[in-house]
Amino acid sequence: METILIIFIISLGLALALTPLVVRLALRFGLVDKPTLRNVHTRPMPRVGGVVIYLAAILPVIGALIYHNHFYEAPLFSYSLLWVVAGATLVFTMGLMDDIYRLRPLLKFGVQACAALFVYAGGISISQIQLPWGEAWRLGWLSLPVTVFWFLLVINAINLIDGLDGLAAGTCLFTALTLLALTVLGGKLLVAAGLAAVAGACLGFLRYNFNPAKIFMGDSGSYFLGYMLASLSIMGSMKSQTTVVILIPIVALGLPIMDTVLAPIRRFVVGKELFQPDKSHIHHKLLKMGFSHRRTVLLLYGASIFLGIFALLLVNARDQRAAVILLILGVSLIIGVRKLGYLEYVAVDKMLGYFHDITDEMGLKKDRRTFLNHQMAINEAANTVELWGRIVEVMELLKIDEAEIRFEGACSSTAAEPHFRYSARGMPQNHPSPNHPRVMSICLPLTTDQKSFGTLLIKKDLIRDPISHYTLRRIEHLRRSIVRKLEAFEGKGKVAELKSAIARDEGARQTRLAKVAGSR
């Protein structure tokens, strides 16, 4: 225990001593983070605080390696811990390069995955998953992808919450202290020493990073801390190097993990890029609710402490007690997510509409399958007259009042032109005019990339018969079916024949109307 305390104090002292020096160097060489729409700060800030955290956490561990007392004669020490230090150095270096040059996301993910392979090669892996009840589930060949995923999740989780002064450093401090207590209770003193170094580095850096901050940790710091917490949480939960009680580190890291999981979900729901930066993270939500910068950070500190207590309770909880703890945690999570407004993205009415659209597109709904049958009938029409007859069947199915296909001219054209006309049977004589506000009038071009065949005009009285949820979608599917069939007829010359026939019929009709008018 004395060694753990000494490592903590050394890391704390190094962070306190190195941070002012790094601040001056960053300002001198222009290594600052300038304000953007996504950032909360309003003035350029040094962004290479990860250098302080890395040195303050790694140097005491290396010093203890050189000292090599009986405390470090554990089987894991000489081999696995070296791989952890190597992987941590890799992600720190990549993060520092990102702070200076802004690397591409895929490159960063690739380096993070390679660093995860370092510890896997060192014998640190998630080979089994054990819940507080029941037996462990052996992962077999899934051990490698699950281990890599865990590292990617935790590394980027810490990076995502690094949006307010002191938030990431404080969260990592409380998480490290929680895992430190768990490892000491479990007799994993080697892992406890590594966590003590991380906790001391975070606490010392927090002296200059808390609001109002004088320096940011940057990606170099967040990636390094995420990597260390991911690897040390596995080492602290391993039993005979094979098992991880996965709920404990997940609960301890609950705040950053929850934010990371919610981010791509909300972006997917609203149609944004999954990895596009935004201002809808948990800390942004609290700021929009009116909390000050400092109070927001303190609230999230409280959430981290709350989750840490739950993680400690889960250590010795089994069966019913573990279920009760998880139930309380789950209810608290739902309440918190609802208060933050995230459930607006998955409101029942919106999700039901979304799933209705999915089932409609997949053809699972009966009326969609019925409409598909009519589309197939249109495709099988032998000539344009038969085509129009099948289009009329669709108009009756959709309860359209009037429809026309004009083979020439635009929607606003008033000149006589070859066309088909449809009027619904039983339509009242006093139905509204086409310009009435309650009449839906749609004019759709029947065009391909190379050719225009005319227009499809549709009118429907919405008061007498409102449209269904899918009427407009059905009309668009109908338009596409008509265009495809007219394109097929065009190659056979049937469209030109039809226009001539319609012109003759229209001329005969006009002659009859003229004779009737003359007789009167």
Secondary structure as the mmCIF struct_conf table of DSSP 4:
data_model
#
loop_
_struct_conf.conf_type_id
_struct_conf.id
_struct_conf.beg_label_comp_id
_struct_conf.beg_label_asym_id
_struct_conf.beg_label_seq_id
_struct_conf.end_label_comp_id
_struct_conf.end_label_asym_id
_struct_conf.end_label_seq_id
HELX_RH_AL_P HELX_RH_AL_P1 GLU A 2 ARG A 28
TURN_TY1_P TURN_TY1_P1 PHE A 29 GLY A 30
STRN STRN1 VAL A 32 ASP A 33
BEND BEND1 LEU A 37 ARG A 38
BEND BEND2 VAL A 40 VAL A 40
BEND BEND3 ARG A 43 ARG A 43
STRN STRN2 MET A 45 PRO A 46
TURN_TY1_P TURN_TY1_P2 GLY A 49 GLY A 49
HELX_RH_AL_P HELX_RH_AL_P2 GLY A 50 TYR A 67
HELX_RH_3T_P HELX_RH_3T_P1 HIS A 70 TYR A 72
BEND BEND4 ALA A 74 ALA A 74
TURN_TY1_P TURN_TY1_P3 PRO A 75 TYR A 79
HELX_RH_AL_P HELX_RH_AL_P3 SER A 80 TYR A 101
HELX_RH_AL_P HELX_RH_AL_P4 PRO A 105 ALA A 121
TURN_TY1_P TURN_TY1_P4 GLY A 122 GLY A 123
STRN STRN3 GLN A 128 ILE A 129
BEND BEND5 PRO A 132 GLY A 134
HELX_LH_PP_P HELX_LH_PP_P1 GLU A 135 ALA A 136
STRN STRN4 TRP A 137 ARG A 138
HELX_RH_3T_P HELX_RH_3T_P2 GLY A 140 LEU A 142
HELX_RH_AL_P HELX_RH_AL_P5 SER A 143 ILE A 161
TURN_TY1_P TURN_TY1_P5 ASP A 162 GLY A 163
BEND BEND6 LEU A 164 LEU A 164
TURN_TY1_P TURN_TY1_P6 ASP A 165 GLY A 166
HELX_RH_AL_P HELX_RH_AL_P6 LEU A 167 LEU A 185
TURN_TY1_P TURN_TY1_P7 GLY A 186 GLY A 187
HELX_RH_AL_P HELX_RH_AL_P7 LEU A 189 ASN A 209
BEND BEND7 PHE A 210 PRO A 212
HELX_LH_PP_P HELX_LH_PP_P2 ALA A 213 ALA A 213
BEND BEND8 LYS A 214 LYS A 214
HELX_RH_AL_P HELX_RH_AL_P8 GLY A 218 SER A 237
STRN STRN5 LYS A 239 LYS A 239
TURN_TY1_P TURN_TY1_P8 SER A 240 THR A 242
STRN STRN6 THR A 243 VAL A 244
TURN_TY1_P TURN_TY1_P9 ILE A 246 ILE A 246
HELX_RH_AL_P HELX_RH_AL_P9 LEU A 247 ALA A 252
TURN_TY1_P TURN_TY1_P10 LEU A 253 LEU A 253
HELX_RH_AL_P HELX_RH_AL_P10 GLY A 254 VAL A 269
TURN_TY1_P TURN_TY1_P11 VAL A 270 GLY A 271
TURN_TY1_P TURN_TY1_P12 LEU A 274 PHE A 275
BEND BEND9 LYS A 279 LYS A 279
BEND BEND10 HIS A 281 HIS A 281
HELX_RH_AL_P HELX_RH_AL_P11 ILE A 282 LYS A 288
TURN_TY1_P TURN_TY1_P13 MET A 289 GLY A 290
HELX_RH_AL_P HELX_RH_AL_P12 HIS A 293 ASN A 316
HELX_RH_AL_P HELX_RH_AL_P13 ASP A 319 LYS A 339
TURN_TY1_P TURN_TY1_P14 LEU A 340 GLY A 341
HELX_RH_3T_P HELX_RH_3T_P3 TYR A 342 VAL A 346
HELX_RH_AL_P HELX_RH_AL_P14 VAL A 348 GLU A 361
TURN_TY1_P TURN_TY1_P15 MET A 362 GLY A 363
BEND BEND11 LYS A 365 LYS A 365
HELX_RH_AL_P HELX_RH_AL_P15 LYS A 366 ASN A 379
TURN_TY1_P TURN_TY1_P16 GLU A 380 GLU A 380
BEND BEND12 ALA A 382 ASN A 383
HELX_RH_AL_P HELX_RH_AL_P16 THR A 384 LEU A 397
TURN_TY1_P TURN_TY1_P17 LEU A 398 LYS A 399
BEND BEND13 ASP A 401 ASP A 401
STRN STRN7 GLU A 402 ARG A 406
BEND BEND14 PHE A 407 GLY A 409
TURN_TY1_P TURN_TY1_P18 CYS A 411 SER A 412
BEND BEND15 ALA A 415 ALA A 415
STRN STRN8 HIS A 419 SER A 423
TURN_TY1_P TURN_TY1_P19 ARG A 425 GLY A 426
TURN_TY1_P TURN_TY1_P20 GLN A 429 ASN A 430
HELX_LH_PP_P HELX_LH_PP_P3 HIS A 431 SER A 433
TURN_TY1_P TURN_TY1_P21 PRO A 434 ASN A 435
BEND BEND16 HIS A 436 HIS A 436
TURN_TY1_P TURN_TY1_P22 PRO A 437 ARG A 438
STRN STRN9 VAL A 439 THR A 447
BEND BEND17 ASP A 449 GLN A 450
STRN STRN10 SER A 452 ASP A 461
TURN_TY1_P TURN_TY1_P23 LEU A 462 ARG A 464
BEND BEND18 ASP A 465 ASP A 465
TURN_TY1_P TURN_TY1_P24 HIS A 469 TYR A 470
HELX_RH_AL_P HELX_RH_AL_P17 THR A 471 GLU A 490
TURN_TY1_P TURN_TY1_P25 GLY A 491 GLY A 493
HELX_RH_AL_P HELX_RH_AL_P18 LYS A 494 SER A 519
#
